[in-house]
Amino acid sequence: MGYLFRIAGCTVFAAVTFAQTSGTIAGVLRFAPDRAAAGAVAVAENLSTGQTWRTQADDDGRVVFPALPVGDYAVRAELEGFEPVLYRRVTLHAAETVELDFEMRPAVLRTSVTVVERVPAPELAGVAAGNRIESAEIASLPINGRDYARFSLLSPGAVGRGNFIADLSFNSLHTVHNQFAIDGVDASRVDQPYMANGYERGARLLTGSLDTIAEFRVESGVYRAEFGRAAGSVINIVTRSGGNRLHGTIFEHLRNSVLDARNFFAPAGPKPAFRLNTFGGSFSGPLRREKTFWSATYEGSRQRIGVTAGGTVPSEALRAEVRKTSPALSEIVDLYPRGSSATGNPLVDLYSVVRSSRVREDTGSVRIDHRVSNRDSFFFRANVNDSRVSGPLFAVTPAAMGLLDKQNVPVRTANLAFEHQHVFSARFLNTLLAGVQRWGSQIDTAQPFPLTSVTGLTAAPGTRGWSLQNADSAQLGDSMTLVRGRHTLKWGATLWRVRVNRRTLPTTSMSFTSLDDFIRNRIASVTATPADPGHGTLATQAGAYAQDSLRLGPVSLDFGLRYDFETVPRDLYRATRPFDPRAGALAASGAPYFRGNRRNFAPRLGLAWRARPRLTARAGYGVFWQMYPISVAAINVPRNTLPGNTTVVRQQAPDLAFPFGAFLARGTTALPTAAGFDWDRRDIYAQHWDFSLTFDAGRDTLVRASYVGSHALNLRRNMNINFFEPALGRRPIAGFGDVSLETNTGRSIYHALQVALRRRMSRRIQAGVNYTFGHAIDDVQDQGIGSAQPQDNRNLRAERGHAAVDARHNLSFNLLLELGGGWKIASLGLVRGGLPNTVLIGSNTFGNANLTNQRPDAVAGESPYPPQRTIAHWFNSASFRLPARGTFGNLGRNTVRGPSFAQADFSVLKDFAVREGKTLQFRAEFYNLPNHPIFEQPNAVFGGASFGRVLNTFGKTVGAGTPRQVQLVLRFGF
């Protein structure tokens, strides 16, 4: 058998799957010792639905089931005169191939069956190696807020920078370089490539309950050509289908602040109140046995959260000075809350506050699977998520700590999928997938006062506007798979029609670059954004690919070529006028925003060598294009023709002060703001390469060591090309104020050693550990984290530095341990080093009115950190100084690092047998059980009273980085 196993590993081909929702079972049928069992029949039976698939071995004894639904199968090989060979349970995962070896033995007089218990691990078979989270882990691991996006962080090279659901980076690529799908259908926000949810406002449930997930899979690194539209990763959720038996689960999750630890920064007094109630049920069964199946799930969540936040506000002395010197600002200074304690600066106080936020969420899904015949089958699925968040905006934006601070944000997401599969023959099949993703939001954070930022104060009160947005993506795709000898050929194409409709109310903002300027009412800049009565922005995306999986002895090869194309975004009525940098003016109505890109070819090559029965070496290289999110075109360009769209700076109006209405009326001063694109704007793409060794350590344990590298080009950089020019005494482009230009000139490089250990459920233990030692460098800020505007447009080399997601050491682990007697223990943990941050000055010493990403000078010989770092004194102020007038700071970008992150969550589970087929499960989940404080980045604005001070915890409400929280769960299943 050992010899035959080696042969099977060398000769069985890997069939590629479609839409990330199915897998492949392949095998070689042989007579001992080494003769092909041509003509033998193999049968695969789904243990849940009873559905069967049948195929016949070719002349080389090969059999393949190229596109089976994920699940558990019994696989049987039969030939007259020989004993049947049976694999009782083969677990099939999405986008993976399970290779089986069948040794046919002559039949004896009595009927007998050769039963094979051990199934080879899929990770030893295929060329591409993604990361998956299996159903047992999904059901048992403690996930704070039932946010299944956190499973992504259990992948090698994955980094979570913040507590937001969508804040995910893979192999150093930016947080906006991912794509999300449910059953292969786009599940993003559409306007931006984030996972669709409650707009990061406190809602945690995604488009579908955790109970709907059969499998969670992450494709990162060098993945196959059938996956595209993402330079970083493709994350796919495969949903559950029904079976021949009626199953159901009813659950209730309860949390109460009585069981939780106090937030590190909570003010003295009663513990902030917290109530969370999550409830629902999941049911499935047959409509017609072995033919038609259904499943339905509902989950609701109600939260009342005491949110703790901290920052700096004007002291009584500063308030008095402002009222005395600039009485016009009295109504603005009254927006700030009173401080709770003093700082070293008599003009600035610390402030800590607790306010209540309310979150309501409802999510539901329905799925129907039907097998029409042995040749045709289909499924239809509909998911809907509805949420509303109301309460303080500082729960999301810490600076929004004004007395009028508020948010009211309803969001609704719908995701529909229809898939039809037709089998022409056992080796030739076609799959069609159609779907719609619709995401709509309304954000009400409007106030009757301008948004006010003052360098030296972290609180920034005032309006943050009102907007209404509806975005949808409709897709239609088809894929064909053909097995020819040692080749598995696959080709297909998909179209996405993307649309974003948006409407807003007017907003204004003003900036003061020092406390003294605030006292004297000397505004540095004022920005007015008029109301957008409503615009629709459209784009069409297309992806096509062809690939071949080939086996040559002990070597497996994947060749693939993908082509991605996106039309230039346009206004629904072709009425907008983009800024054309070639002419230095607005283009004609309906003119294209930029030259379209038609050369987005992406070759992929993967190689796997089965050097030993337990050892596989892999290498790969590929190019991966990122589709352009149309949000920038949908938001900025339509404003070009709206009256009152302007920015006024002090260099143009030396007497600029509040109230600023008269300054906005000056035609020669309040010049129109414009937005456009570099005419030769290039699409973002990344080159990935890797080399790995995977070793089967026995007892269903795999160990993988990998070198992973990536090089990304054309990263998004936003540039204002019309800053005030001190040498000219005016802006260089006459007739305009700020001119925002979308360019793609950024680059990044990444090298890493990644080690992963994974143990499938064996002897009641299932575990995974991932460690990454890596270094990432780029020359532009991740647009999902901060502004992509450089300090100096003429010196982009100064922007090169550590990437914002550069975690040198990054560790994740998960564990599921069955203790017997119905008891289980589960754990999930994340540990990483501190992430880079940039020290800023909040002003402009060069004189061009650029207040974004301005940095100080570095003092030679001084460490940026004090001898003893504390949360009140994380940076050494003596290592920085203000640049000389007329110069930019010489400090690099992302030169300092914040606190490290370490969190371990645990759950204890007990299953009680009520009666046959019915169980009651009690679970206690402990998030951040040691209650180790996890801090966010320190304030990095040099010169202020809060410089170098940590003001908030990493997580404030629900999710990663909160103080210890306890959840009690009761689940009844049948």
N, C-alpha and C positions, 0 to 999 in steps of 0.2 A: 504493500500500500504506500509506503514512503516513497518508493521509486515512481509509482504512478502519480502520486501527489505532486512530485517535482515536474513530471511531464505535463500535468494539467496546468500547473502554474506557468509553464513556458508557452503553452499552445492555446489556451482558452482566450478568446478575444473579449473585449469589453464593449458592450453595446451602450451607446450614449442615450440619455433620456431627454424627454421634452418637457419644457416648462417647469422644471424643477419639482414636479409632483409625482414622478414615478421612478422606478429603479429597474435593474436588470438582473436576472438570474441566468448564468451561463454555465456550461459544463462540458466535460469530455467523457464519453462512454467507451470503455475499453474492456477487452478480454485480457486476463492475465497471460503473459506479463506485459505485452505491449502491442496489442492488435486492436484496431478501431472496431467498435461495435456498430458498424453501418446498418441503418435500418431500424435500430432500436428506437423505442418511443419514450419520451419523457412527458410527465404530466405534473403541472403545478396547481395546487388547490389552495385557495385562500381560506384560512382556518376560521375567519370571521364570517364571510359571506357564503362559503361553499362553492364559489365560482371556480371553474377549472379552465386551464389553458393546456393545449396539447401540441407537441411538436415532434419531429422525427430527426434523428441524427443523420448528418451528411456522411460522405465517404470517409471523412477523417474522424467520425464519431462525435462531432461537435453538435451541441444543442444550445438554443438560446431562446429566452423569453425577454424580448427587448424593451418592453414598456409596461411593466406591471404596477398596479397601485401599491403604495407603501403598505406594509403590514406583515403578518406572519403567514408562512406557507409551508405545506407539506409537499415535498418534491420526490417523485417516484420515477424510476427508470425500469422499463420492462422489455423483454425480448423472449420469444417463445423458446423453451428449452433451457432458460437460465433463471436463476433466482432474481426476483425483483430487488432493487436497491432503493431504500427509503431514507430520506432525511425528514425526520418528524417535524422539526420546526426550524425554518430558515427565516430570520428576520431581515426584511428588505427595507432599506432606507432610500430617501430621495437622492437622485443624482449619483447613486453608487451601484457598483457591480459586485455581486456575490458569485464567486467561482466555486463550483462543486466538482468533485471527482467521483465517478461511478465505476467500480470494478465489478463486472458481470461474471458470476460464477455459475458453472453448470448446475442445473436443478437436481436435487436428490429426490428419492421416491416420495417422501412426504413434502407437503407444501411448506416452504419457509421463505422468510424475507430477511435480507441483509439490512440491518438498521445501522446507520451512521449517525453518531451523536454530535461529534465535533464539527462545527461549521467554520471554515476559514474566515478570518476577519476581512471585511471589504477593503480596509485600509492597506492590505498587502497586495491587492489585486490591480487596482486602477492606476492610471498615470496621475490624474489630478487628485489631490487630497484636501477636501474642504473640512470644515468642522461642524459637527451636528450635536444637538442636545436631544436625547431620546425621551420617549414618553414617560418613563419611570422618573427621570430627573425633573421633567416639567411638572409632574404631579406632586413631587415631594420636596424639591428644593425651596428654601424660604426666599421669596421674592417680595421685597417691600413695595406695597402698593400694587402688587400683581402686574408689574411693568415687565412684560416679557422681553422687551428690548435689552434688558440687562443680561440676558443669556449671551448676547453678542460679546460681552467682555470676557467670556470664558474661552475665547479663541486666542491662539498665539498672536502676538503683535497688536492686539486690540487695546486701546487706551480710552478711558473715559475722563475727560478733562473737567466736566462740570456735572451738576445734578440733573441737568436737562435730559430728557429721554433720548433725544436725537444727537446728543453730544458724543459721537462715537468716531474714533479714528482707527484706521487699519494700516499698519506698516507705514506710518508717518504721513499718509495722505490726509488732506484736510477733511474736516467734519462734514463738508458739503459734497464729498466725492463718493457717496454711497447711493445705492438704489435699494428700495424695499418692495417686496411683493408678497401677496397672499395667493397661494396656488398659481403662481406665475403671473398674476395680474398686478399692475403697478399699485402700490399702497402708500405712495408718498403724498406730500402736501401739494404736489403738482407745481406750484409756483417755485418751490425750493425742494431739493432732494432730501427732505427730512421725513422721518416716519410720522404719518398723520396722527395727531392726537389733539388734546385740548390746548394747543398753541403754547405749550410749556407754561401754563398758567396755574398749575396745581392739579389739573386732571391727569390721572395716571393710566386709566384704562385705554387701551388702543382699539383699533378697529377689529373687534372680536375678542371674546373672553379667552383667558388662559385655558379654560376647559375645552375649547374648540381645537386646540393644537395637537396634531399627531406627531409633528416633528418640527424642529427649528434648525435651520441650516445656514451657515455662513460660507460663501465662496469668496476667498481672498487669495492674494498672491497670483500665481499663474493658473487661472482657471480656463475652462474650455471656451471655444469660440461661440458656442450657443448662448453664452451669457454676455451681456454687454451693457452699454449706457453708463458705466461706472468705472472711474479710474481707481477707486479704492476697493469696494466690496459690493457683492450682491447678497442681500439677506432675504431669505425666503421662508415663509411659514406655510407648512402643509397642513390642511385642516382634516379633521376626523370625518369619516363616513360611517354610516350605519352598518349593521350586520344582521344575521339571521335570528338573533335573540334580542329581546327588548332589554335595554339597559338604561339606567338613569342615575343621576346624582343630584342631590339637593344640598346646598351649602350655605353656611352663615359664618362670616368673619367679623369679629368684634375687637375694637381697640378703644382704650380709655386712658386718659392722662394719669389716672390713679396708678397705673402700672408702669408708666414711663418715667425716665429720668428727666431732670430739669435741663433746659438748654443752658449751655455754658454762659451765654451772655444775657440770660433772662434777668430782669430787674428783681429786686427783693419783693417779697410778697407771695401771694398764692401762686402755685404752679399754673402756667398757661393752660387753659382748657383745651382738650383735644378729644374729639369723638369721631370714630370711623366705623361705619357699618356697611359691609359688603355682603351681598346675598344673591342667590340665583339658583339656577338648575340647568342641567344638561341631560338630554334624552335622545335615544336613538333606537332604531329597530327596523324590521322589514315591513314594506308595503306588500311585497310579494316575494316569498322566500326564494333565495338564490337568483333573484332577478332585479328587484327594486328595493332601495333602502333609503331611509331618511334619518336626519339628525337635526336637532334644534337646541339652541342654547340662549339663555337670557342671564345677564349679570347686571346688577345695579350697585351703586356705591353712593353713600351720603357721608360727607365729611363736614365737621365744624372744627376748624384748626386755629389754635392760638399761635400766631406767627410772631417770632422774636426777630428783631432787626436792630442794628446799631450803626452809628455814624457820627458825624460832627455837624454842629449847627451854630448859629451866631450866639455868642454869650450876651448877657444883659448889657455889658459895656459896648459891644459892637452894635447892638440894636439902638442904644442911645446915641452913638456916634452917627449912625445912618440917619436917624430921624432928625438929628440936629443939623447935620451938614447937607443932607439931601432929602428933605421931607417928601419929595415926590415918590421915593421908594418905600414909604411907610407901609403901604398896602402889600408890597412885596415882602418886606421883612416880617410882616405879620403871618405870612404863609409858613414860616419855619416854626417847628415846635420848640418849647423851652428845653434847654439842656438839663441833664440829670447829674453831671459832675464836671469839674473843671479839667482843663488840660494845661500844658506848660505855656500856652499862648493865652493871655487874658481876653483875647477877642473871640476865642473858640471854645465851645463846650462839647463834651461827649453827650451822646443821646442814645438811650435804649428804650425800646417800646415793644409792647405786645398788643396786637389787635387780632380780631377774629376774621377768618376767611371761610366762606361756604363753598362747597363743591358738590355738584350733583352730576352723576354719570349714569347712563343707561346704554347698554350694548347688547345686541342680539344678532343671531345668525340662523339661517336655515340652509340645509344642503340636501339635495336629492341625487342619488346615484341610480342609474338604470342600465342594465345590459339588454340591449335589444335582441342580439343574437350572438353567436360565437365570433362574428366579424365586427359588430358595431356596439359601442357603449358610449355613454355620456354622463356628465354630472352638471348640475346647476347649483350655484351657491350665492347667497345674498347676505352681506354683513352690514349692519347700521350701528353707528355710535353717535350718541348725543350727550353733550356735556354743557354745563354752565358753571363758571367761576365768578364769584363776586366777593369783594372785600378789598383789602389793601393791596396796591400794586407793588409795594416794597417786598411782598412775598416773592416776586419775580425780579424786580429791578430795585436793588437796595437803595439807590439814590432817591427814589420817589417817596421820601419821608416827609412830605408836606402835610399840613393839617387837612387839606382837601384831597389828599391822596385817595384814589379809588380805582377799581376796575370792575367792569361787568362784561364778561366774555362768553357768549354762547357759541358753540362750535358743533357742526354736524358733519359726519363722514359716512359715505355709503360706498361699498365695494361689491361689485357683481362679477361673477365668473361663469362662463359656459365653456365646457370642453367636450369635444366629440372625437372619438378614436375609431378609425376604420382599419381593419386588418385585411390586406389584400392576400397575404399568405403568412405563414409562420415567420418569414424572414423579411417581409416588406409591409410596412404599416404607415399610416398617415394620422396626424393629430392636429386638430384645429382648436384654437383657443381664442375666445373673444371675452372682453371684459370692460368694465367702466369703473373708474375711481372718481368720486366727487367729494370735494372738501369745501365747506363753506364756513365763514367766521364773521362775527361782528365784534369789534373791539371798541369799547367805550371807556376811554380814560381822559375824557375832555374836562377842562377846567376853564374858568373865565380869565385866567392870568397866563402870561407867557411862561414857557419853560425857562427857568433861570438857573444857570450854573455859575458858581463862583469858585475860582481856584483858591484852595485853602479850606473849603467846606465840601464834605462828601454829599450832603443832602442837596438835592436839586428839585425844588418844588415847581409846580406849574403844569400846564397842559401837555399831554402826550397824544392828544388827538382822538379822533373817531374814524373808524373805517369799516367798510362792508366789502367782503370779498367772497366770490364764488369761483372755484377752479375745478375743472374736470379734465380727465384724460380717458379717451376711448381708444381701445386697442383691438386689433384683429391680426392674428398670426397663424401660420401653418408650418408644419414641420414633417419631413418624411425621413424614415429610417430604412435602410436596405442593407442586409447582411449578405456578403459575397465572399465565401471561403474565409480567409483570414482577415478580411476587411469588414469593418462596420462603417458604412457611409451614411452621413446625415447632412441634410441641408434644410434651410427654412428661412422665413422672413416674417417680420412683424411691423405693422404700422401703428403709430400712436398719434392721435389728433389731440393737441393740448390747447386749452383755452383758459384764460384768467380774466374775470370781470371784476372791476374794482371801483369803489366810490368812497370819497373822503370829505371831511369838513376841514375848514382852514385851521392852521396852527401857526404860532409864532414862538420864537425862542431868542434869548439874549445871553451873552457870555461876558463875564467880568474876569480878567486875568489875575486879579489880586484882591485882597481884602481892602487895601487902600483905594483901589478903583471902585469897589463897591460902596465904600463910604462916600466917595466923591461923585458917584453916579457917572462914571466914565466907562461906557460900554465898549467892549472890544469889537463885538460883531452882533448884528441882528439878522435873523433869517425869518422870512415870511413865506409860508407855503399856502397857496390858495386852495379853495375847495375844488376837488375833482368831481364834476357832475356825473361821471361814469364813463369808463372806457373798457373796451374788450380787446385783449391781445391774443393772437393766435400763432401757432406754429405746428408743423407736422414733422414728426420724427420717424425714421425708418432704420431698421437693422436687418441685415441679411448675412447669412453665414453658410459655409460648407466645411465639413470636417471628415477626417478619416481616422479610425482607430485600427491599428494594425499590429498583429503579433508575429514576430520573427524569432523563433526559438525562445530563449529566455528574456528577450527584449520586447517591450511594448512601446509603441510609438503613437502619438496623437499629432496629427497635422491639422491645422485649422486656419481659415481666413475669414475674418469678419469685416463687414463694411457698415459703418454708421453714418447717417446723414440727417441733418436738421435744416429745415428751411429757415430763412431769416425771419425772426418774429415780426409781426406786423399788426397794426391797428385793425380792428374789425371793419372799419369803413375807409381804411387807407387815408386817414385825414391828419395823422400826426406828422410833425416836422422835426426830425432828429437834427442835432447839431452835426454839421459836416466839417471835420477838422481840415480837410483839404481846401475848403473855401473860407473857413473861419466864419461861417454863418449858418443859419438854419437852412436845411435843404427844403426842397419843394414838398408840398403835401403828398403823402403816399410814397415818398422816396425810400429806398431800402436803408435800413439802419447801418449795414456794413456788407462787405462782400461775402457771399456765402462760401462755406468750406465744403469741397467735394472730394477731398483726398484722404478721408478718414479710414484708411485701410489698416486692419489690425491683424497681423499674423500671430499665430500661437503655435508653439512647439513644445511637446512634452515627451519625456522618455522615462521609462521605468525598467530596471533590470533586476530580475529575481535571482540574485546572486546565490542565495541559499533558501531552503524551504522556509526559514524564519527571518530572512533578511532581504529587504528590498531597497535599492538605491533609486532615487528619482532626481531628475533635473528638468528645468523648464525655463522658457523665455516667452514673453508675450508683450504686445502693445494693447493698451486699454484706453479708449476714448471716453471722455465725460460729456454727456449731453448738457447743453447750455440751459440753465434754468431761466425761464422767461420773466422772472419777477422784476429784474432791473428794467427791462423794456416795458413791463406793464406799469411800473410805478413812476419812473423818472421821465421818460421821453414824453408821455402825454402832457406833462406840466409845461413843456416849452412854450406852448401857445396860450397858457392861462395868464391873464393879467394879474399883476401883483406878486409874481413869483420872483423873489429877489433876495439878495444878501447885501447888507450895508456894513462896511468895516470902518473902524476909526481912522485909518489912513486916508480914506476918502471924505470922511465927515468928522473932523477933529472934535467937534462939540457933541458927538453922538451920546444921547442920554435918554433915560426913561422919563416920561412916556415918549415913545419913538414914532408915533403916527406921522408927525410932520416930516420926519426924515424919509419915511417910506414914500411920501408923496413927492419928493424931489426927483424929477425925471433925470437930472444929470448925475444924481448920486445913487438912487435906487435902480440900478441897471438890472435888466432881466437875467435871471439864472437860466442856464441851459444844460442839457445832458445829451450825450451822444456816445458814439463808439469809434474806436480806431477802425478806419476803413478796412484795414487788413487784419482785423481781429481773428486770431487763431483759436481753435477749440483746444481745450485742455486734454492732455493725454499723459499717460505714465507708462514707462517701461518697467516691467517686473521680471526678476530672474531669481531662481532659487536652486538649491541642491540639498537633498536630505537623505538620511538613512533611517529606515523604519525596521525595528527589531521586535519580533514576537517573543516576549519574555516568558511565555507560558501562563497558564491559569487565566487565559483571556486578557492578558496584559500586553499592551503595545507601548514601545518607547520610540519617539522620533526626535532626531537632532537635525536642525536645518540651518543653513546659511541663507538669508533672505536679503535681497537688495531691491531698491527701486529708484528710479530717476524720473521725476515729473517735470513737464515743461508746459509753457503757456498758462501758468497759474494766473488767476484773475488778480489784476491790480487796478484799483480805482484811483484816478489822478485828477486833481483840479489843475487844469492847464492855464488858468487865468487868474492866478494869485496876483495881488498888488505887487508891482515891481518898484522897489525903492529907487533904483537908479533912474527909472523913467518918470517916477512920480505919478504913475497911473497903472491901470491894468493893460497888459500887452494887446489883448484882443478888444478893440474899441467897440463900444455899444453893448457889452455884456458884463455882468458881474461874474460870479463863480461859473465855471464851465467844467462840468464833471464828465470825464472821458473814461469809458470802459476799455481797458487794455488787457492784454494777456502776455505779460513779459516775465512772470515769476518762474522760479525753478526750485526744485528741492532734490535732495539726495539722502538715501537711507541705507544703512547696513546694520544687520542684526544677526545674532545667534539666538535661535529659538529652540527650546526643548519642551517636549510635550509627553506626558504619560497619561494613558487612558486604559482603564480597566472596565471591560463590560461586566454586567452582572454575573458574578461567579462566586460561589460559596458565600452568598448573601452580601457581597461587597461590590459596589460600583463607584468608581472614583475617576477624577481627572485633575491633572496639575499642568499648568502652562507657565513657563518662565521665558522672558525675553530680556536679553542684554543688547541694547541697540543705541544708535545715535542718528538723529535726524537734523538736517540743516536745510534751511530755505531762505529766500530773500524777500518774502512777502508774508504779511500776517494772514492767518486763516480767517477768511471773511465770516465764518460762523462764530468766531471768537471776538474779533475786533475789526477796526477799520483797516482796509487794505491800502490806505493813502500813505505814501512814503513821507519821511521827514523833509527830504529835499528832492524835488523832481530831477535835479541835475546830477544827483549822486546816488544812484540806485545801488551801487556797490556797498554803500554804508548800511544797507538794509539786510545784508547777509548775516545770519546768526542762527542760534539754535531754534528749531521749530517749536511752536507753541505746544506741541504734543510730544516733545522730546522727553520721554520717561526712560532714563538710562536703565533702570531696573524695574521690571514689571512682572508681577506674579499673580496668578489666579488659581483657585482650586475649588473643587466641589466633591462632596462625599455623600453616599447613600449607604447606610449600614443597617441590615436587617438583624435584629437581636434575637428573634424567636418569640413565640407567644404573642405575635401581633405587634411587637414593639419595633420601631425604627428610629434611627437618628439620621438627620440630614444636615449638611453644612455647606455654605458657600462663602468664599472670601476673596477679597481683592487687596493687593498690597503693591504700591509703587512709590518711587522716589518723587521728590518735589519737581514741579513743572516750571519751565522758564516764564519769566515776566519781564516787562520793559519798564524802566524808570522814566517817567515823563516830568515835564515842568509845568504843563497847563497854561503856557504862554508862548509867545514867539519873540525871540531875540533878534532874528534876522531882519524882521520888519516887513515881511510879505503878507501878514495877517493869517498865516496858516497856523491854526491852533490844534491840529491833529498830529499825534505821534511825535511831538517835539521833545527832544531829549536833552539832558544836561551834559556838561563836560565831566569826564572821569578824572579824578585826582590821582596822579601817579603815586604808586607805593602804598595806597590805602585799600584795605580790604572792603568790599561792599557790605560785609557783615560784621557786627560787633563780636567781641570775644565770646559772649554768651547771648545767643539768640533767644528772645522771648516774644510772646505775642504782642507785647507793647513796644518792642524794640527789635524788629527783625532785620532792618537795614542800618548801615552805618552812614549817617548823614555827612560825616567828614569826607567820605569818598566821592562826593558829588559837589558840583558847583554850577551856578548859572553861567551860560556862555557869554562871551563879550558881545556887546551890541554889534549888530551887523554880521553875526556868525551863527552857524548851527552848532549844536552840541556834538562832541566827538564820541560820546558813549554809544556803544553798539546796541543793537536790538536784542531783546531777550537775554540780557547778561546776568540776571539774578534769578534765583529760584525760590519758590514758596515752600510751605510745609509739605511733608510727605503725606500719603494717604494709606491708611490701613484699617480694614473693617472685616470682621468675621460675623456671619449670621448663622444661627443654629435653629433647628426645629426638632421637636420630639413628637413622635406620632404613635398612636395606639389604635389598632383595629380590633373592634369587638364584633364577633359573629352573632348577629341577631337571630337568624335562622338561615337555612340553606340558600345561598345566593344573595343574601342581604347582609350588609356590614354597616357598622357605625364607626366612624373614625373621629377621634379627638386629637387635636394638634395644638401645640403651644410653640409659637415662633418668637425668637429673640433676635432683634436686629441690633447690631453693634453691642453684643452681649457684654463685653468688658467695659462698656461706656467710656471708651477712650475718646477724648475730644478730637474731632476731625475738623480742621480749620480751612477756610478758603484762603485765597491769595491775600497777602497784606496790601494795604493801600500803597500805591507806587507813585503818587504825585509828589515830587520833591518840593520841599519848602513849606509844606503845610503842617499843621499841628498833628495830623494823623498819619504823617509819612512813616511807613514801616510798621504801622500798627494793624494787627488783625482785628477786624470789627465784627465778623460773622462766622458762623460755622459753615461747613461745606454744604450741608443740607439743612433746610429750615423747617420743612413740614414732613413730607413723605418722600421716600427714595433713599439713595445712598448718602452717607455722611451726616446722618442725624444723630442726636443722642440716643441712648438705648431706648428702644420701643418694643413693646410686647403685644402680640396678637394671639387671640384664642380662636380656634376654628373647629367647627362641627360639620361633618359631612356624612350624609346617609346615601349609600349606594346600593343598587340592586341590578 
